[in-house]
Amino acid sequence: MATSLNNLARLHDTQGQYVAAEPLYTRSLAIWEKALGKDHPDVAQSLNNLAALCRKIGRIKDADPLEERAKAIRAIKR
């Protein structure tokens, strides 16, 4: 389900439908966190997707912590 939501979010995102994409990215992230744990690489990817969307819509302060968390997850998994 998380993958499908993420894919749908990416479709909306690429079409410039950011308002539709954000809740899908957020839900996908929540599912990944619950299913895989907060430090899984798929969670990091979801965090990056949501951060990228936040940057596109000018919410830099929201994007920064998401990117930092994704970076920390990737550092753990090395």
C-alpha positions in Angstrom: 0.0 0.0 0.0 2.8 2.4 0.9 4.4 1.9 -2.5 1.1 2.5 -4.3 0.5 5.7 -2.3 4.0 6.9 -3.0 3.7 6.2 -6.7 0.4 8.1 -6.9 1.9 11.0 -5.0 4.8 11.1 -7.4 2.3 11.2 -10.3 0.5 14.2 -8.7 3.8 15.8 -7.9 5.2 15.6 -11.5 1.9 17.1 -12.7 2.3 20.0 -10.3 -0.7 18.9 -8.2 1.2 19.4 -4.9 -1.8 19.7 -2.7 -2.9 16.3 -3.8 0.5 14.8 -3.5 1.4 15.9 0.0 -1.1 13.8 2.0 -0.2 10.7 -0.1 3.5 11.2 0.6 2.7 11.7 4.3 0.5 8.5 4.5 3.1 6.5 2.6 5.7 7.6 5.1 3.5 6.7 8.1 2.9 3.2 6.6 6.6 2.6 6.0 7.5 3.7 9.5 5.0 1.4 11.1 5.8 -1.6 8.9 9.5 -1.3 8.6 10.6 0.9 11.6 11.8 4.5 11.6 15.3 3.7 10.5 14.6 1.7 7.3 16.0 2.9 3.9 12.5 3.0 2.5 11.6 5.5 5.2 14.6 7.6 4.2 13.4 7.6 0.6 9.9 8.7 1.7 11.3 11.4 3.8 13.3 12.7 0.8 10.2 12.6 -1.4 8.2 14.7 1.1 11.1 17.0 1.6 11.5 17.6 -2.1 7.8 18.5 -2.3 8.1 20.9 0.6 11.0 22.6 -1.2 8.9 22.9 -4.4 6.1 24.7 -2.6 8.5 26.9 -0.6 8.3 25.3 2.8 12.1 25.1 3.3 11.7 25.0 7.1 9.7 21.8 6.8 12.0 20.3 4.2 15.3 20.7 6.2 14.4 18.4 9.1 13.0 15.7 6.8 16.2 15.7 4.8 18.3 15.6 8.0 16.4 12.6 9.2 16.8 10.8 5.9 20.5 11.5 6.0 20.8 10.1 9.5 19.0 7.0 8.5 21.4 6.5 5.5 24.4 7.0 7.8 23.1 4.2 10.1 22.6 1.8 7.3 26.2 2.0 5.9 
